[in-house]
Amino acid sequence: MTVAEVLECPVSITSLSTERHERETPQFTRVTTEIALSGDGKMGRGEDVTYEADAHDDLADAGLPDLTGEYTLAEFSERVADTPLFPSPPERAVSRHYRQWAIESAALDLALRQQETDLATLLDRRREPVRFVASMRLGDPPTTNRIDTLRERAPGVEFKLDPTQAWDDTLVATLADTDRVRILDLKGHYEGTDVDSPADPELYERIIEGFPEAIIEDPALTDETRPLFETDGVRSRVSWDEPIESLGDVKSLPWEPDWLNIKPSRFGSLESLLETLTYCDKQGIRCYGGGQFELGVGRGQLQLLASLFYPDGPNDIAPRAYNEPAVGESLPTSPLTPPVTPVGFRWA
């Protein structure tokens, strides 16, 4: 089935509801909202990953706008795009995409359940085991304590790490010796967040040379850092995440990418996500999934998409146990086994 045919699937919505979630992570207090759409005795779910807790509190107080009715998924997407989704303007523009994705993924889940089918069947794709990496920052000052604990509890675990200016040659050498670091996220495109990381040519060079096989994500290209990325060998290791919210963003990158970190919530609409994945498949662009500290159904939906489109990528969608403040005694191991008989848009 083509993307256009998927978007023509019918969905009947008779009620909407929300459920607020909150949990501590190693970095901050995470708040999300699960969105439920019901109709014909079925319920579809999605998850709003907007980062500001106030936005979730406002949604809990005001409720969702009335989106009941009979639609195709394409028609429903148009309705959502034209509807104010926040009682007051969100702090960041991308938050509107986050909430739109939550609502559209709930509608997709509901549509599939009403037809008693699942996304793999609809797209004629196989559910494959999902490789994942554990993502983290190393603190200030940085230490390998959490990495060491994770390696004890899950010996084969791989990592996606966020380098900072405090990373020195000794730390880089220690991490490289583990042979488990698959992605270094430079976070060079964030602005006004707690994880902003300025372009530092010395750090960039240390990372590029210290991890010669790892993916380098989201470098900021400045007059000082751009020369480090002039060779094909380095460019082929570069991946992009924060700038990517549409196919247009992919096509406007400084060079044709070899890697992309796909975060569905950044795209907002199901159509935008699927057209981008189709383009990447045709162009031979390798992808991996990215998470946003989901607390509910959203995490499994990311794992399902990875299972269908990029199961062997270094997917930053580890099970929630990896995001607990204290590392548990027993952790799921990679790869994750897909469900045998799923229904709807769910991992399980």
C-alpha positions in Angstrom: 0.0 0.0 0.0 1.3 3.5 -0.9 1.5 6.5 1.4 -1.5 8.0 -0.4 -3.5 4.8 0.2 -2.6 4.7 3.9 -3.9 8.3 4.2 -7.2 7.3 2.7 -7.9 4.9 5.5 -11.2 5.8 7.3 -11.4 6.7 11.0 -14.5 7.4 13.2 -14.0 9.5 16.3 -16.7 10.0 18.9 -14.7 11.1 22.0 -11.3 12.4 23.1 -9.5 12.3 26.4 -6.1 13.0 27.9 -3.9 11.5 30.6 -0.9 13.4 32.1 2.3 11.5 33.0 5.2 12.6 35.1 8.5 10.9 36.0 12.0 11.7 37.0 14.8 11.0 34.5 18.6 11.2 35.0 18.4 14.7 33.6 15.1 16.4 34.5 11.5 15.9 35.5 9.6 14.7 32.4 6.0 15.4 31.8 4.0 14.1 28.8 0.3 13.6 27.9 -1.2 10.5 26.4 -4.0 11.4 24.0 -6.9 8.9 23.5 -9.3 8.9 20.6 -12.3 6.6 20.7 -14.9 5.4 18.3 -16.8 2.2 17.3 -15.8 0.6 20.6 -12.1 1.0 19.9 -9.5 3.3 21.4 -6.3 4.8 19.7 -3.5 6.4 21.7 -0.7 8.8 21.0 1.7 10.8 23.2 2.4 14.5 23.3 6.2 15.0 24.1 6.1 18.8 24.5 8.8 19.6 27.0 7.3 22.4 29.0 5.2 21.1 31.9 2.9 24.1 31.9 1.7 23.2 28.4 0.6 19.8 29.7 -1.1 21.4 32.8 -3.0 23.8 30.5 -4.1 20.9 28.3 -5.3 18.9 31.4 -7.4 22.0 32.4 -8.7 23.0 29.0 -9.0 19.6 27.3 -8.6 18.9 23.6 -10.6 20.7 21.0 -13.6 18.9 19.5 -12.2 16.7 16.7 -15.0 14.2 16.6 -16.4 13.1 13.2 -15.9 10.8 10.3 -12.7 11.2 8.3 -10.0 9.7 6.2 -6.6 10.0 7.9 -5.7 12.7 5.3 -8.9 14.7 6.1 -8.3 14.3 9.8 -4.7 15.6 9.4 -6.0 18.7 7.6 -8.5 19.3 10.4 -5.8 19.0 13.1 -3.5 21.3 11.1 -6.3 24.0 11.0 -7.2 23.7 14.7 -5.6 25.6 17.6 -4.1 22.8 19.8 -2.8 24.9 22.6 -4.9 27.1 25.0 -2.0 29.7 24.7 0.9 29.8 22.2 3.5 27.2 23.1 7.0 28.3 24.2 8.6 26.7 21.2 7.1 26.5 17.7 8.0 22.8 17.3 5.7 21.9 20.2 2.8 22.3 17.8 4.3 19.5 15.8 4.7 17.4 18.9 1.0 17.7 19.8 -0.1 17.2 16.2 1.9 14.0 16.0 0.3 12.8 19.2 -3.2 13.3 17.9 -2.4 11.9 14.4 -0.7 8.8 15.8 -3.7 8.2 18.0 -5.9 8.5 15.0 -3.7 6.1 13.1 -3.9 3.6 16.0 -7.6 4.0 16.1 -8.1 3.6 12.3 -6.0 0.4 12.3 -7.9 -1.0 15.3 -11.3 -0.2 13.7 -10.1 -2.2 10.6 -8.6 -4.9 12.8 -5.2 -4.6 11.2 -1.7 -3.2 12.0 0.8 -0.9 10.4 3.1 -3.6 9.2 0.3 -5.3 7.3 -0.9 -2.0 5.8 2.6 -1.1 4.6 3.5 -4.6 3.6 6.6 -4.6 5.7 8.1 -7.1 8.1 8.5 -6.5 11.8 12.2 -7.0 12.5 14.1 -7.1 15.8 15.2 -3.6 16.9 18.7 -2.6 17.8 18.9 0.2 20.3 21.5 2.3 22.0 21.4 4.0 25.5 21.6 7.8 25.3 23.0 10.0 28.1 25.1 12.9 29.1 28.1 12.3 31.4 27.5 15.0 34.0 29.6 18.0 35.0 32.3 17.1 35.6 31.9 14.2 33.2 32.4 10.7 34.5 31.9 7.2 33.1 30.1 6.0 36.3 26.7 5.4 34.6 28.3 3.8 31.5 30.3 1.4 33.7 27.1 0.4 35.6 25.1 -0.1 32.4 27.9 -2.3 31.0 27.8 -4.4 34.1 24.1 -4.9 34.0 23.8 -5.2 30.1 27.2 -6.2 28.8 26.4 -5.7 25.1 24.9 -2.2 25.5 25.8 0.5 23.0 25.8 4.2 23.6 24.8 7.6 22.1 26.6 10.3 24.1 26.5 14.1 24.3 30.0 15.5 24.3 30.6 18.7 26.1 33.6 21.1 26.3 34.7 19.4 29.5 35.5 16.2 27.6 39.4 15.9 27.5 41.7 13.6 25.7 41.8 11.1 28.6 38.0 10.8 28.8 37.7 10.4 25.0 40.4 7.6 25.0 38.7 5.8 27.9 35.3 5.9 26.1 36.8 4.9 22.8 38.4 1.8 24.5 35.0 0.5 25.4 34.2 0.1 21.6 30.6 0.7 22.4 30.0 4.4 21.4 28.0 4.5 18.3 26.8 8.1 18.1 28.3 11.4 19.4 25.6 14.1 19.5 27.2 17.6 19.3 23.8 19.3 19.7 25.0 22.2 17.6 21.5 23.3 16.4 19.7 23.8 19.7 18.9 27.3 20.9 17.4 28.4 24.2 17.5 24.9 25.8 19.3 23.3 28.7 21.4 21.2 26.2 22.7 24.0 23.9 26.3 23.3 23.0 28.4 26.0 21.3 30.5 25.1 18.2 34.0 24.3 19.5 36.5 23.3 16.9 38.9 21.7 19.4 36.1 19.5 20.8 34.9 18.6 17.3 38.3 17.6 16.2 38.9 15.6 19.4 35.6 13.7 18.8 36.1 13.1 15.1 39.6 11.7 15.6 38.9 9.9 18.9 35.9 8.0 17.5 36.8 7.2 13.9 33.9 4.9 13.3 31.1 6.7 15.2 28.3 8.8 13.8 28.7 12.5 14.5 25.3 14.1 15.0 24.3 17.7 14.5 27.5 19.6 14.2 27.2 23.4 14.0 29.0 24.4 10.8 30.9 27.7 11.3 34.0 29.2 9.7 36.1 27.5 12.4 34.4 24.0 12.3 33.4 23.7 8.6 37.0 22.7 7.5 36.8 19.6 9.8 33.9 18.3 7.6 35.4 18.8 4.1 36.4 15.2 3.5 34.0 12.6 2.2 35.2 10.2 5.0 34.0 12.6 7.7 30.9 13.8 5.9 29.7 10.2 5.5 29.6 9.9 9.3 27.6 13.0 9.9 23.9 12.7 10.9 21.2 15.3 11.4 18.5 15.5 13.9 17.3 18.9 15.4 17.0 20.7 12.0 14.8 17.9 10.4 11.1 18.6 10.6 10.2 17.8 6.9 11.4 16.5 3.6 12.2 20.0 2.7 14.6 20.2 5.6 16.4 17.1 4.4 16.8 18.5 0.9 18.2 21.8 2.2 21.0 20.2 4.3 24.6 21.4 3.5 25.2 18.1 1.6 23.3 15.0 0.7 23.2 13.1 4.1 24.3 9.6 4.7 22.5 9.4 8.0 19.4 10.9 9.6 18.0 10.7 13.1 14.2 10.3 12.6 12.0 11.7 15.4 8.4 11.3 14.2 7.1 14.0 16.6 9.2 16.7 14.9 7.3 16.1 11.6 3.9 16.7 13.0 1.9 14.9 10.4 1.9 11.2 9.4 2.1 12.2 5.7 5.3 14.3 6.3 6.9 11.5 8.1 6.1 8.8 5.6 7.1 10.9 2.6 10.5 11.5 4.2 11.0 7.9 5.0 10.1 7.0 1.4 12.6 9.5 0.1 15.4 8.2 2.4 14.7 4.7 1.2 15.0 5.7 -2.5 18.1 7.8 -1.9 19.9 5.2 0.2 20.0 7.5 3.3 20.5 5.4 6.4 18.2 6.2 9.3 17.8 5.5 13.0 15.1 6.4 15.4 15.3 9.1 18.1 13.3 9.3 21.3 12.3 12.1 23.6 11.9 10.6 27.0 8.4 9.2 26.2 6.6 7.9 29.3 3.6 6.2 27.7 2.6 4.6 24.4 4.9 6.9 22.3 8.0 4.9 23.1 6.6 1.7 21.7 5.3 3.5 18.6 8.9 4.6 17.9 10.1 1.1 18.4 7.5 -0.1 15.9 8.5 2.4 13.3 12.2 1.4 13.8 11.2 -2.3 13.4 9.5 -1.5 10.1 12.0 1.0 8.6 15.4 1.0 10.2 15.7 -2.0 12.6 19.5 -2.3 12.3 20.3 1.4 13.0 21.7 2.6 16.3 18.2 3.5 17.4 18.1 6.0 20.3 14.9 4.4 21.6 16.0 2.2 24.5 13.3 0.8 26.7 12.2 3.2 29.5 14.2 1.3 32.1 17.4 2.9 30.6 16.1 6.4 31.5 15.5 5.7 35.2 17.6 7.9 37.6 19.0 4.7 39.2 20.1 1.8 36.9 18.0 -1.3 37.6 19.4 -4.7 38.3 17.8 -6.2 35.2 17.6 -4.4 31.9 16.2 -5.4 28.5 18.9 -6.2 26.0 19.3 -5.3 22.3 17.8 -6.2 19.9 14.2 -6.0 21.0 11.9 -8.8 19.8 8.9 -7.4 17.9 5.3 -8.5 18.9 4.0 -11.5 17.1 0.4 -10.4 16.7 0.1 -6.7 17.1 -3.0 -4.6 16.3 -3.1 -0.9 15.6 -0.1 1.4 15.9 1.5 -0.1 18.9 4.6 -2.1 19.8 2.5 -4.4 22.0 
